[in-house]
Amino acid sequence: MTEEAQQNRSVLLIHGRDFKPAAATYLELAVTAMRAGLERDFPDCVACFDQMSIDLAWYGDLNAKVLQRKGKRYDESLDVGDRRNALQALREITPRKKFGIRVYDKLPGKSALPEFFMDVSAPLLGAVGFRMPVLGKIAKDFAAYLSDLEFAEEARRRLREKLCAIMDRGDKIMLVTHGTGSVIAYDVLWELSNDTETYKEYGDHKVDQWLTLGSPLGDSTVQKRLLGANERAENRFPSNVISWHNLAAEDDYSCHDTTLADDFKKMLVQRRVSAVHDYRIFNLAVRYGKSNPHSSIGYYIHPRLAKILSDWLP
């Protein structure tokens, strides 16, 4: 067995915006979905998956405070029940070739309007300086991360501490980030690889595989607010990721710009990353009786994620 195969492997997740169940519940649902994808497509990998360390950086309480101040309410028991129903329905979809447009087009309430609105409006709103106010109306907690220093620093701290603990163990790392979590992850990765005075012991540590799911990192307004965006070329990007995989679901408005390889091609030119792969997928999750292409459960169980995970396992 090679030294690489013997090396311990860890998966670290970070969730996205909106209300979230308690950390233990969210992690259990996510792991169950990922494991179900392997059981469906790569059953020989399940035993290895079960032996891995899998953890979650959770900041759901920060999201909840922002949303509750805006008058939003959260029924956790109902949300968890609906997530379990969505997961059960997805587990019944076999084989993996059914995760395509034919099944997707038959989902109840499917609509391309949110993504269409973002595609059409984002360039115009960005040009006239209205993107942040509009973002604040649509996704108040995400806007808080981009504009509220205290929120942003606390969210980054929670991910950074989990990630650094894994780096300290010397494990091979797969970082799986959904929605807003991918923006938080980008900023943490930038900190660890560029702020050498504060994080000098982590400058040489790498994340082996970074998965972004339904990521808004392709949005020009978001890119302008990333850590390092105003730095000189050699310090603009993170340098601690080996392979980057970006999954973008059809009609997922959060990733209306579905490709990241073109946005971050300078990372390749500067040899800050080895590869950036974009995948257009169909997210078959149904939440509350309606298609939800941004659903984390739909991303976690998808055949493309299962394939990336199976290729990474020893």
C-alpha positions in Angstrom: 0.0 0.0 0.0 1.4 3.4 -0.9 2.0 6.1 1.6 -0.8 8.2 0.1 -3.2 5.3 0.5 -2.2 4.9 4.1 -2.7 8.6 4.9 -5.9 9.3 6.9 -8.6 11.2 5.0 -11.1 13.7 6.4 -14.1 15.4 4.9 -15.1 18.8 6.2 -18.5 20.3 5.3 -19.8 23.8 5.6 -23.5 24.6 4.9 -25.1 27.5 3.1 -27.5 30.3 3.8 -31.0 30.3 5.4 -32.2 28.5 8.5 -30.5 25.3 9.3 -31.2 22.3 11.6 -28.9 21.7 14.6 -25.3 20.8 13.6 -25.6 17.1 14.6 -28.8 16.7 12.6 -27.5 18.5 9.5 -24.3 16.5 9.5 -26.3 13.2 9.9 -28.5 14.1 6.9 -25.5 15.1 4.8 -23.5 12.0 5.6 -26.5 9.8 4.9 -27.0 11.4 1.5 -23.3 11.1 0.5 -23.2 7.5 1.7 -26.4 6.7 -0.3 -24.8 8.1 -3.4 -21.9 5.7 -2.9 -24.1 2.8 -2.2 -26.0 3.4 -5.4 -23.0 3.9 -7.7 -19.8 2.6 -6.0 -20.8 0.1 -3.3 -17.2 -1.1 -2.9 -16.3 2.4 -1.5 -18.8 2.4 1.3 -16.7 0.6 3.9 -13.8 3.1 3.4 -16.2 6.0 3.6 -17.6 4.7 6.9 -14.1 4.8 8.4 -13.3 8.4 7.5 -13.5 11.4 9.8 -16.4 13.7 8.6 -17.2 16.9 10.3 -19.2 20.1 9.9 -18.5 23.8 10.3 -21.9 25.1 11.4 -22.9 28.7 11.6 -26.7 28.3 11.5 -27.2 30.4 14.6 -25.6 33.4 12.9 -28.0 33.0 10.0 -31.0 32.6 12.3 -30.2 35.8 14.2 -30.1 37.8 11.0 -33.3 36.3 9.6 -35.2 36.5 12.9 -34.4 40.2 13.2 -36.1 40.5 9.8 -39.2 38.8 11.2 -38.6 35.4 9.7 -39.6 32.3 11.7 -38.2 28.7 11.7 -40.0 25.4 12.4 -37.0 23.1 12.8 -39.0 19.9 13.3 -41.0 20.6 10.0 -37.8 21.5 8.2 -36.0 18.3 9.3 -39.0 16.2 8.4 -39.1 17.7 4.9 -35.4 17.2 4.5 -35.8 13.5 5.4 -38.7 13.1 3.0 -36.6 14.7 0.2 -33.7 12.4 1.0 -35.9 9.3 1.0 -37.3 10.2 -2.4 -33.8 10.8 -3.8 -32.6 7.4 -2.5 -35.4 5.7 -4.5 -34.1 7.1 -7.8 -31.9 4.5 -9.4 -29.8 4.0 -11.5 -27.6 7.1 -11.6 -28.5 7.7 -15.3 -31.9 8.9 -14.1 -30.3 12.0 -12.7 -30.8 13.8 -16.0 -33.1 16.2 -17.7 -36.0 13.8 -18.4 -36.7 13.2 -14.7 -35.8 16.8 -13.8 -38.4 18.2 -16.3 -41.1 16.2 -14.6 -40.5 17.5 -11.1 -43.4 19.5 -9.6 -43.1 23.3 -9.6 -40.0 23.3 -11.7 -39.1 26.9 -12.8 -36.2 28.5 -14.5 -37.4 32.1 -13.6 -35.2 32.7 -10.5 -32.1 31.8 -12.4 -33.3 33.7 -15.5 -33.8 36.8 -13.3 -30.3 36.5 -11.9 -28.7 36.0 -15.4 -30.4 39.0 -16.8 -30.4 41.4 -13.9 -27.0 40.7 -12.3 -24.8 42.5 -14.9 -27.2 45.5 -15.0 -27.6 45.8 -11.3 -23.9 45.4 -10.8 -23.2 48.2 -13.2 -25.5 50.6 -11.5 -24.5 49.6 -8.0 -27.8 48.0 -6.9 -26.6 44.4 -6.5 -26.0 44.6 -2.7 -29.4 46.2 -1.9 -31.2 43.6 -4.0 -29.1 40.8 -2.5 -30.0 42.1 0.9 -33.7 41.7 0.0 -33.3 38.2 -1.4 -30.7 36.6 0.9 -30.4 38.7 4.0 -28.0 36.3 5.8 -25.7 36.1 2.7 -25.7 39.9 2.4 -24.8 40.0 6.1 -21.7 37.9 5.5 -20.6 40.3 2.8 -21.3 43.5 4.7 -21.2 42.7 8.5 -17.7 42.3 9.7 -18.6 40.6 13.0 -20.8 38.0 11.2 -18.1 37.3 8.6 -15.3 37.0 11.1 -17.2 34.6 13.4 -18.3 32.4 10.4 -14.7 32.2 9.2 -13.4 31.4 12.6 -15.6 28.4 12.9 -14.5 27.0 9.6 -10.9 27.9 10.1 -10.6 26.2 13.5 -12.1 22.9 12.1 -9.9 23.1 9.0 -6.7 23.8 10.9 -7.4 21.0 13.3 -7.5 18.6 10.4 -4.3 20.1 8.9 -2.6 19.7 12.3 -3.4 15.9 12.1 -1.8 15.7 8.6 -4.9 14.2 7.0 -5.7 14.4 3.3 -8.7 16.8 3.1 -11.8 17.0 1.1 -13.6 20.3 1.7 -17.3 20.3 0.6 -19.0 23.7 0.6 -22.6 24.5 -0.2 -23.8 27.9 -1.4 -22.7 30.8 0.9 -20.4 28.3 2.6 -18.2 28.3 -0.5 -17.6 32.0 -0.1 -16.7 31.6 3.5 -14.4 28.7 2.5 -12.7 30.8 -0.2 -12.0 33.6 2.3 -10.6 31.1 4.9 -8.4 29.5 2.3 -7.1 32.9 1.3 -6.3 33.8 4.9 -4.4 30.6 5.6 -2.3 30.8 2.4 -1.7 34.6 2.3 -1.8 36.0 5.9 1.6 34.4 6.8 2.1 36.6 9.9 -1.0 35.3 11.6 -1.2 31.8 10.1 2.4 31.1 9.3 2.3 27.4 10.3 -0.4 26.7 7.7 1.3 28.2 4.6 2.4 24.8 3.3 -0.8 22.8 4.1 -3.0 21.9 1.2 -6.7 20.9 0.7 -6.6 18.0 -1.6 -10.1 18.3 -3.1 -12.4 21.4 -2.8 -16.0 20.9 -3.9 -18.2 23.9 -4.4 -22.0 23.1 -4.7 -24.4 25.7 -5.9 -21.7 28.4 -5.4 -22.2 32.1 -6.0 -18.4 32.6 -6.5 -19.0 33.3 -10.2 -21.0 36.4 -9.4 -19.0 39.6 -10.1 -20.3 41.4 -7.0 -19.3 38.5 -4.8 -15.9 38.4 -6.4 -15.2 42.1 -5.6 -15.8 41.3 -1.9 -13.6 38.3 -1.5 -10.6 38.5 0.7 -7.6 39.3 -1.5 -9.7 40.9 -4.3 -7.7 44.1 -4.0 -4.3 42.5 -3.6 -1.5 42.3 -6.1 -1.5 39.4 -8.5 0.8 37.1 -6.5 -1.4 37.5 -3.4 -4.8 37.8 -4.9 -5.8 34.1 -4.7 -5.6 31.2 -2.3 -2.7 28.8 -3.0 -3.6 25.9 -0.8 -6.0 23.9 -3.0 -4.8 21.1 -5.3 -8.1 20.2 -7.2 -11.3 22.3 -7.3 -14.6 20.7 -8.4 -17.6 23.0 -9.0 -21.1 21.5 -9.3 -23.8 23.8 -10.5 -27.4 22.7 -10.9 -29.7 23.7 -13.7 -32.0 26.5 -12.5 -30.1 27.1 -9.3 -30.2 30.9 -9.0 -27.4 30.9 -6.4 -25.0 29.8 -9.1 -26.5 31.7 -12.0 -22.9 31.9 -13.4 -22.4 28.1 -13.6 -18.7 28.1 -14.5 -15.8 29.1 -12.2 -12.8 27.9 -14.3 -13.1 31.0 -16.5 -13.5 33.4 -13.5 -10.5 31.9 -11.7 -8.3 31.0 -14.6 -5.5 33.2 -13.3 -5.1 30.8 -10.4 -4.1 28.2 -13.0 -1.8 30.6 -14.8 -0.1 31.5 -11.5 0.0 27.8 -10.5 -2.1 28.5 -7.4 -4.3 25.5 -8.1 -3.8 22.4 -10.2 -7.2 22.1 -11.8 -10.7 23.7 -11.7 -13.4 21.5 -13.0 -17.0 22.7 -13.8 -20.0 20.3 -13.9 -23.5 21.2 -14.9 -25.9 18.8 -13.1 -29.6 18.3 -12.5 -30.6 18.5 -8.8 -33.7 16.3 -8.3 -34.6 17.4 -4.8 -38.2 18.3 -4.0 -38.8 20.4 -0.9 -42.3 21.1 0.3 -43.8 19.6 -2.8 -41.7 21.8 -5.2 -38.5 21.4 -7.1 -35.6 22.9 -5.2 -32.4 22.9 -7.4 -30.3 24.5 -4.7 -31.1 21.8 -2.1 -28.0 20.6 -0.3 -29.5 17.1 -0.1 -29.8 17.0 -3.9 -26.2 18.0 -4.3 -24.8 15.6 -1.7 -26.5 12.5 -3.2 -25.8 13.4 -6.8 -23.9 10.9 -9.0 -21.2 13.5 -9.9 -20.4 14.0 -6.2 -20.3 10.3 -5.6 -17.9 9.9 -8.6 -15.5 12.6 -7.3 -15.7 11.0 -3.8 -15.1 7.5 -5.0 -12.1 8.6 -7.1 -10.6 10.2 -4.0 -11.0 7.3 -1.7 -8.0 4.9 -1.5 
